[in-house]
Amino acid sequence: MNKVTVLVVEDDAPVRNLIVTTLKTHEYKYLTAANGAEALMLAASHNPDVVFLDLGLPDTDGIDVIKQIRNWSNMPIIVISARSEDEDKIEALDAGADDYLTKPFSVEELLARLRVTVRRLSLIGNEGNKDSSVYTNGDLKIDYMAGCAFLGEEELKLTPMEYKLLCLLAKNTGKVLTHTYITQNIWGRSWDNDIASLRVFMVSLRKKLETGPDSPQYIQTHIGIGYRMMKAD
């Protein structure tokens, strides 16, 4: 039996049953909620490892559920919603969601997103048992204490801004960080010119990390939304 417990928050019974059947087939433990109030109660009382959350709940908006959970927990939240506009995705991610899956979705993609999240949880747990001052992801290594980064045996010649961006992405490996989230954490604000500057810095950083623009190994661009540090093979 998989030790990971998933809380499924979905008011549409056929969709909820599909997700539950998928989880059961792959030996995940699960809890179900059909509304926001029940979701918050189960999240607080059972502390699930991952939450699958629909935004269109009968008693409240899923965004409010995300915000309330984020008041006391960092448990991963994967939004599963029919809302497909970039603005909806950005609002959910800025509220604290870790990932966003648009309906209709394939079972294979649902499981893939869950595996990525579980790997990130495992990575965080393993780092808690090791020297947390060093981050390793494939050939990329960041020594937080020394304030430097390496790709293989070569030290990366990063500007202070590039280093800050790299550290922010690394500490959120597997999670999509929106432009707003990044600029607020780097500059303490999120203006249009900050986002434009962010794109310039990201281009420069990626040139130093990636072998080519068409084959990103570390930093994945989510057009119109933000960036994600991927777990390297």
Backbone torsions as a table, in degrees:
resi	resn	phi	psi	omega
1	MET	NA	129.8	176.7
2	ASN	-65.5	134.1	-177.0
3	LYS	-78.8	-12.1	-177.9
4	VAL	-75.0	132.2	177.5
5	THR	-109.2	128.9	-178.6
6	VAL	-113.6	129.2	172.9
7	LEU	-93.4	118.6	-178.9
8	VAL	-101.1	113.6	-179.2
9	VAL	-109.2	102.0	-173.6
10	GLU	-156.1	124.3	-178.9
11	ASP	-87.1	-16.9	178.3
12	ASP	-81.9	109.5	-173.0
13	ALA	-58.5	-44.8	179.4
14	PRO	-61.0	-41.2	178.8
15	VAL	-67.3	-42.7	179.1
16	ARG	-60.9	-42.8	-179.7
17	ASN	-65.8	-36.6	177.3
18	LEU	-62.4	-46.2	-179.2
19	ILE	-64.5	-44.9	-179.4
20	VAL	-62.1	-44.1	179.3
21	THR	-61.4	-40.7	178.4
22	THR	-63.0	-45.4	179.6
23	LEU	-63.8	-43.2	-178.7
24	LYS	-63.5	-41.9	-179.4
25	THR	-61.2	-34.7	-178.2
26	HIS	-99.9	17.7	170.3
27	GLU	63.2	33.7	169.0
28	TYR	-90.0	144.1	171.0
29	LYS	-80.3	154.6	-175.5
30	TYR	-150.8	157.1	170.6
31	LEU	-130.0	153.7	179.6
32	THR	-128.6	146.7	175.6
33	ALA	-141.4	141.5	-177.8
34	ALA	-104.1	-2.2	178.8
35	ASN	-152.8	171.9	-175.8
36	GLY	-66.6	-40.1	-178.2
37	ALA	-62.7	-44.2	178.9
38	GLU	-66.6	-37.5	179.0
39	ALA	-61.3	-46.1	-179.2
40	LEU	-65.0	-38.1	179.2
41	MET	-64.9	-44.8	-179.6
42	LEU	-69.5	-37.7	178.6
43	ALA	-62.0	-41.7	-178.4
44	ALA	-73.4	-37.5	-173.9
45	SER	-86.3	-28.4	-175.9
46	HIS	-110.6	-14.0	179.0
47	ASN	46.7	61.7	-178.5
48	PRO	-63.8	161.3	-179.6
49	ASP	-76.2	-36.1	-177.1
50	VAL	-142.0	147.2	175.6
51	VAL	-118.5	128.0	167.6
52	PHE	-97.0	120.5	-171.5
53	LEU	-127.5	122.3	170.4
54	ASP	-82.5	143.8	-179.5
55	LEU	-84.9	-30.7	-175.8
56	GLY	-88.7	71.6	-178.8
57	LEU	-90.8	154.3	-174.1
58	PRO	-70.3	-26.4	-174.8
59	ASP	-107.1	-16.6	-178.7
60	THR	-162.4	165.7	175.8
61	ASP	-82.5	140.7	-179.3
62	GLY	-58.6	-27.6	177.9
63	ILE	-59.3	-39.8	178.8
64	ASP	-66.6	-34.4	176.7
65	VAL	-64.0	-43.9	177.5
66	ILE	-57.9	-49.0	-177.3
67	LYS	-61.4	-39.7	-178.8
68	GLN	-69.1	-40.9	177.4
69	ILE	-63.5	-38.4	-178.4
70	ARG	-68.5	-13.3	176.1
71	ASN	-68.9	-21.5	-175.9
72	TRP	-139.8	-5.3	-177.3
73	SER	-148.3	150.1	174.2
74	ASN	-105.6	18.3	179.4
75	MET	-54.6	135.7	-178.3
76	PRO	-60.5	135.1	178.8
77	ILE	-122.3	119.0	176.2
78	ILE	-106.8	113.8	179.6
79	VAL	-77.4	134.6	174.1
80	ILE	-125.2	105.0	-169.6
81	SER	-141.9	153.6	174.5
82	ALA	-80.2	-10.8	178.2
83	ARG	-74.0	114.6	-171.7
84	SER	-110.3	-1.3	-179.3
85	GLU	-72.7	147.1	178.7
86	ASP	-57.3	-36.3	-178.8
87	GLU	-61.2	-38.7	178.9
88	ASP	-67.2	-41.9	179.0
89	LYS	-63.4	-44.7	-178.9
90	ILE	-63.5	-42.7	179.6
91	GLU	-60.7	-43.1	-179.0
92	ALA	-67.3	-43.3	-179.9
93	LEU	-67.3	-39.4	177.8
94	ASP	-66.9	-30.3	179.2
95	ALA	-72.3	-18.8	177.1
96	GLY	129.2	3.6	176.2
97	ALA	-66.9	150.1	-179.3
98	ASP	-93.3	-26.1	-177.8
99	ASP	-157.3	166.0	-174.9
100	TYR	-142.8	120.1	179.3
101	LEU	-117.8	127.3	-175.2
102	THR	-93.2	134.3	173.4
103	LYS	-76.6	147.0	-7.5
104	PRO	-73.4	147.1	-177.1
105	PHE	-123.7	159.2	175.7
106	SER	-92.4	149.5	177.4
107	VAL	-59.7	-37.6	-179.2
108	GLU	-63.0	-41.6	179.4
109	GLU	-69.0	-39.2	177.7
110	LEU	-57.6	-47.3	-179.8
111	LEU	-66.7	-36.4	178.9
112	ALA	-63.7	-44.6	178.7
113	ARG	-62.0	-39.7	179.5
114	LEU	-65.4	-42.4	179.3
115	ARG	-61.6	-41.6	178.4
116	VAL	-59.8	-43.8	-178.9
117	THR	-66.0	-41.8	179.2
118	VAL	-64.8	-38.8	177.2
119	ARG	-62.6	-40.0	179.5
120	ARG	-65.5	-39.1	176.5
121	LEU	-61.7	-42.4	179.0
122	SER	-64.3	-40.8	179.4
123	LEU	-61.7	-44.5	179.6
124	ILE	-63.1	-42.0	179.6
125	GLY	-64.4	-41.4	179.3
126	ASN	-66.7	-38.4	179.5
127	GLU	-67.1	-27.7	178.5
128	GLY	-67.9	-23.3	179.8
129	ASN	-94.1	-4.6	-179.2
130	LYS	-116.3	-174.6	175.9
131	ASP	-70.1	106.3	-173.8
132	SER	-73.4	-0.8	179.4
133	SER	-82.9	-5.5	179.9
134	VAL	-124.3	128.4	177.9
135	TYR	-109.6	132.7	178.6
136	THR	-129.3	131.4	178.7
137	ASN	-146.9	100.7	-174.1
138	GLY	61.5	-127.4	178.8
139	ASP	-85.1	-6.0	-178.4
140	LEU	-87.0	129.8	175.8
141	LYS	-133.5	133.9	176.5
142	ILE	-119.7	124.4	175.4
143	ASP	-101.4	98.6	-175.3
144	TYR	-64.5	-35.5	-179.0
145	MET	-66.4	-41.6	-178.9
146	ALA	-82.8	-17.2	179.6
147	GLY	71.1	37.8	179.9
148	CYS	-143.3	163.7	-178.4
149	ALA	-132.9	152.6	-178.0
150	PHE	-131.7	147.0	170.5
151	LEU	-120.3	107.2	-169.2
152	GLY	66.9	-128.4	179.6
153	GLU	-94.1	-6.6	-175.1
154	GLU	-94.0	131.6	175.0
155	GLU	-74.6	134.8	178.2
156	LEU	-78.6	132.0	177.9
157	LYS	-88.6	86.0	-175.1
158	LEU	-102.4	145.2	170.8
159	THR	-76.0	162.1	178.2
160	PRO	-54.7	-39.0	-179.5
161	MET	-68.2	-42.4	178.8
162	GLU	-63.0	-39.1	179.4
163	TYR	-65.1	-41.6	178.7
164	LYS	-62.7	-42.8	178.6
165	LEU	-63.3	-44.3	-179.3
166	LEU	-61.4	-43.8	-179.8
167	CYS	-64.4	-41.3	179.9
168	LEU	-62.6	-45.0	178.5
169	LEU	-65.3	-42.3	-177.9
170	ALA	-62.8	-40.2	-178.2
171	LYS	-73.3	-7.1	177.2
172	ASN	-125.1	36.8	-177.2
173	THR	-53.0	130.3	179.6
174	GLY	90.4	-9.3	-176.5
175	LYS	-106.8	135.0	175.1
176	VAL	-74.7	121.5	176.8
177	LEU	-103.9	123.7	-178.5
178	THR	-73.8	161.0	176.2
179	HIS	-54.3	-43.4	-178.5
180	THR	-62.4	-45.1	-179.6
181	TYR	-60.6	-45.6	-177.6
182	ILE	-65.3	-48.1	-177.0
183	THR	-66.1	-34.7	177.9
184	GLN	-67.6	-35.4	179.5
185	ASN	-78.0	-29.0	-178.4
186	ILE	-88.8	-46.9	-175.7
187	TRP	-107.5	-10.6	-179.2
188	GLY	79.8	12.0	179.5
189	ARG	-159.7	172.9	179.9
190	SER	-143.2	82.1	176.7
191	TRP	-101.6	165.0	-178.6
192	ASP	-58.1	-40.4	-178.6
193	ASN	-71.3	-25.2	175.0
194	ASP	-67.0	-42.1	179.3
195	ILE	-65.6	-38.5	176.3
196	ALA	-63.2	-42.4	177.8
197	SER	-64.6	-38.9	179.2
198	LEU	-57.6	-44.2	-179.4
199	ARG	-60.8	-38.7	179.2
200	VAL	-65.0	-46.4	179.9
201	PHE	-64.3	-37.2	-179.0
202	MET	-67.5	-38.5	176.7
203	VAL	-60.5	-44.7	-179.9
204	SER	-65.1	-43.3	-179.9
205	LEU	-63.7	-43.1	-176.9
206	ARG	-67.2	-32.5	177.0
207	LYS	-61.5	-31.2	-179.0
208	LYS	-84.7	-18.5	-176.9
209	LEU	-100.8	-41.2	-169.2
210	GLU	-96.8	152.2	178.3
211	THR	-76.7	-24.4	179.0
212	GLY	-167.0	153.3	-176.1
213	PRO	-66.5	-21.7	-176.7
214	ASP	-93.7	-1.6	-179.5
215	SER	-136.1	68.0	-178.6
216	PRO	-64.9	129.0	178.9
217	GLN	-102.3	-29.2	-175.6
218	TYR	-115.8	-52.9	-173.3
219	ILE	-106.8	119.9	-179.6
220	GLN	-103.9	131.5	178.0
221	THR	-90.6	129.7	171.2
222	HIS	-107.3	100.6	-170.6
223	ILE	-55.6	128.5	179.3
224	GLY	79.4	-4.7	-176.0
225	ILE	-120.7	-57.9	-177.5
226	GLY	168.6	-145.1	-173.9
227	TYR	-138.5	157.5	178.8
228	ARG	-137.7	133.1	169.8
229	MET	-82.8	117.8	-179.0
230	MET	-86.9	152.9	173.7
231	LYS	-80.1	115.2	-177.0
232	ALA	-70.0	147.8	178.7
233	ASP	-69.9	NA	NA
